[in-house]
Amino acid sequence: MIFLVSITVWLAVVGITAYFVFLKKDKKEVELRKQDWKADTVYLYQFPRIKTIPNLSPYCLKVETFLKINKIPYEVCPLKMGRSRYGLLPFIELNGEHIADSEVIIDRFKDHFKVKPLASPIDEGIARTIEKTVQHHTAPVVYRFKMVEDPNDGFCSTVLQVIGCPAVLQSLVLPLAAWFMRVSRRIAAAIGQFPIEEFKNFLRKDLDTYRDLLGGKKFLFGDEVTSADCALFSQLGAVLYIPPNNYVKKLLREKYPELTNYCDRVRDTVFGKEFAEE
């Protein structure tokens, strides 16, 4: 009886929280979570960590990687149910201000903390092109294989574990959660609906491009990790370093050793040995 009540309470809490977080949130007014904030300290709200990678969300991973490479003081604030004014993670609080969306966040960091630009305007332009390609083309292609084409719903299962769904409920919640993630992403798809072979072709061409841009360099622009590396590493790393297998991981491991080694270098340079491989 107690067990059934616990399940009912958990489902009710999740349902009510999701309703108010995602449907009833006033996107203009967001209550500040950190009231006793320190000046120029970033409070990074993101999914809880997992063993093999700092964050399963590529967007959370991108922001934290950028913070580390630029030695910006920050504090990780793990969230299971809370979200930004746009209903997403990550978001930050900086000097009493709520800032959401990874791209907006990083642009704010560059301006506020006077991040050193690349060697030339041409390099800056190339870096921005890489970042936009990763975010608006590679990311949805990767998502297609990581989420939509996964018959075992491995990624969605990992997400449920991270947000604290009781193990006994995962088999019940998983089909609905996976369906929701697929449908919501399809509605917002940036690329369109193509046969799966076309998506494979899109992916290979993107990976070919990144491999060619990398060449024999340590990182995309030489010996230092840049914002372009943050973008690329976060998308590829969020496939390589989490347990579920999919076409993207298989392709990277078998055909693109240059990119898998590159991701290892970024991970080890930025995070050290804090996170072990699966």
N, C-alpha and C positions, 0 to 999 in steps of 0.2 A: 504493500500500500504506500509506504513512504517512498519507495522507488518510483512508483507511478506519479506520485505527487511531484517528486523532484523533476521528472521529465516534463510534466505539464508546466511547472513553473519556469523551467529553462526555455521551453518553446515560447511561452507567453512573454518572457522577458526579451527574447530575441526578436519576436514579432513586433512587439511594441516599440522596442529600440529602433529596429529597422524602419518602422513606419515614420517615427519622428525624425530619425536621422536623414532618411533618404527622400521622404515625401513631404513632410511638414516643415522642413528646415527653411528658415528665412535666410535666403542667400545674401542678403545685405547686412544682416546683423548676426554676428557670431560671438558668443561669449568667450572671453579670453580664458584659457585653461591655466596658464601660469601667471598667478597674480604677483608673486614675489620675484619677478624676473630680474636678471642682471643685465646691465647695459652691454650691448654688442655680443651677447651670448645667444646663439641660435638654439631654440628648442625644437627638435625634429620629431614630429609625430608620424609614426610609421608602424607597419606590421611588426609583431614580435620576431626576434631572430630565430633562425633554425641552425642546426649544427654545421651544415656544409657551406653556407653562404651567409653574408651579413643580412640579406633580406631577399625573400622570394619575389618581391615586386621589383621589376627593373627600374621603375621610376624612383622608388625609395632608395634603391642601391645607387642610382646615378647621383642623387643629391648627397648622400653620405660620402660617396667617393670624392665628389667635388669638395666637400667640406674638409676632408682629410688632406687632400693634395695641396690645398691652399692654407692649411693650418689655421682654419677658422674655429674659434672656440664654440663647442656645441654640446648639447646634452640630448641623448636619445630618450624619447618618451613613447614606449610601446603602447599601441592601441589595438584592441580586439574589435570593438564595435564603433567607436567614434570615427567621424570623418570630417573632411573640410566643408566649407560652405558650398562646394560643388559636389559633395557626396563621395569624395575620393581621398586616397592617400598617395603621396605624403602631403602634409602641410607643415608650415613652420610658424613659430611666433618669434618675432625679432623686435626688441624694444617696444613691446606692448602692441604689436601689430600682427594680425592674422594674415598670412600670405599662402596661397594655394597654387597648385600646378607646378610640376617640376621645372618646366621651362621658365616660367615667371620667377620662380624661386632662384634659379641659378643666375638669371639676368640681374636680379636684385643683389645677389651676392657680389657679382662682378662690379656693380656700381657702388654699393655701400662699403665694401671692404677693399676697394681699389685694386682688384686683382690684376696682376701684370698681364698685358696682352701678349700675343704671339709676336714673332720677330718682324712681321710685315703685314700690311693690310691684305695682301694676297693670301697669306697664311690664314688670317682671320676669316677671309671669305671662304676659303676651302674648308676650314673647320666648321663654319656655320652650315655649309652645304652638306657636310658629312652628318652633322647633328640632325638636320632636317630630314635627310634621307633615312637615317636610322629611325627617327620618331614617326615619320609619316608614311614610310613604305616598308622598311624591314620589320618594324614592330608588329603591324597588323598581319604581315605574312607569317611571322613566327607564331603569333597568337593563333592563327588558323590551325597550325600543326600541334601546338601545345595544348589547345583547349578544344577547338571545334572537331578536329579529326582524331581525337584520342578516344578510342572505344572503351578504355578502362577508366576514364575520368580521373587519371592519376594526379593531374595538377589540381583539379578541383578538390580532390580528397586531401591533398597536402594543405590547401587553403583552409579547409574545415578544421583540420588538426591545429593549425596555427591560431585560428580565432577561438579555439577552446570548445568546439563541439564535442560533447561526450561520445566516446567510442561506440557505445551501444546505439546511438542515434545516427551515426554517420551513414549506415546503409539505407536509412529511411530518408535522410535529408539530401544525400548525394545526388540522386536523380533530379530532384527539383532544383537544387543549387546549380548543377551542371547545365540544365536546360535554360535557367535564367541567364547564366553567364554567356551561353552561346547566343541566345536570342538578343540580349542587350548589345552584345558586341556586333552581331550581324547588322542590327539597325544602324549602328554608328560606323559601319565599315567604311574605310577611306578608299579602298581599292576597287570594290565591286565584286560581283559574283562571277567567278571563273571556274572552269574545271580544275580539279586538283593538280593535274599535270602542269597547268599554267602556273599555279602557285609554286610548284617545285622549280619551275624554270625561273620565276621571279626571284626565288630564294638563292638559287645558284648564281644568278647574275649579280645579286647584291654581294654575296660572299666573295665572288671573284673580284669585284671592285675593291672591297676592303682589303683583301689579300694583296692586290696590286698596289694600293695606296701605302700599305705597310712596307712592302718591299723587304729590304734587309734591316730595317730600323728596329730599334727596341720598342718604341711606341710610334704612334702615327706621325708625330712631328719631331722625332729624335729621342733624346734620353730622358725627357720629362713627360709625365702624364698630364694631358690637357683636358679641357672640357669635351673635346671630340672623343677622346679615349673613354671618358666617363660614360658618354652616350652609348658607344659601341660595346664596351665591356659589360655594361649593365644588361643590355639586351641578350648578348650571347652567354654571359655568365649565368643569367637567370634560367638558362636552359641546361648548360653544361653541369652546373653544380647542385641541382636539385634531383631527387631520386627518380621521378617519372621519366621513362624513356619515350622518345618520339622521333619522328623523321629528322628534325633539325639536329638533335643531338647526335644521331647516328651519322648524318652527313658530315657534321663538323669533325667528329672523331675519325672518320674513315678517309675523308677527302681533303680536309683543310687543317692539317697539323700546324701550319703557320699561325692560324687564328686561335686554335686551342692553346698553343704555347704562349701566344700573345696574351690571352686571357689569364693564364697562370701567372705571367709576369706582372700584369696589372694587379691582380689579386694579392700576390705576395709582396709587391712593392708598397701597396697602399695599406693593406690590412695585416701584413706579416703572416705568421703561422697561426693566427687566431682561429681561422676556420679551416677545418680539415676537408679533404676530398671525400666524396661519398664512398 
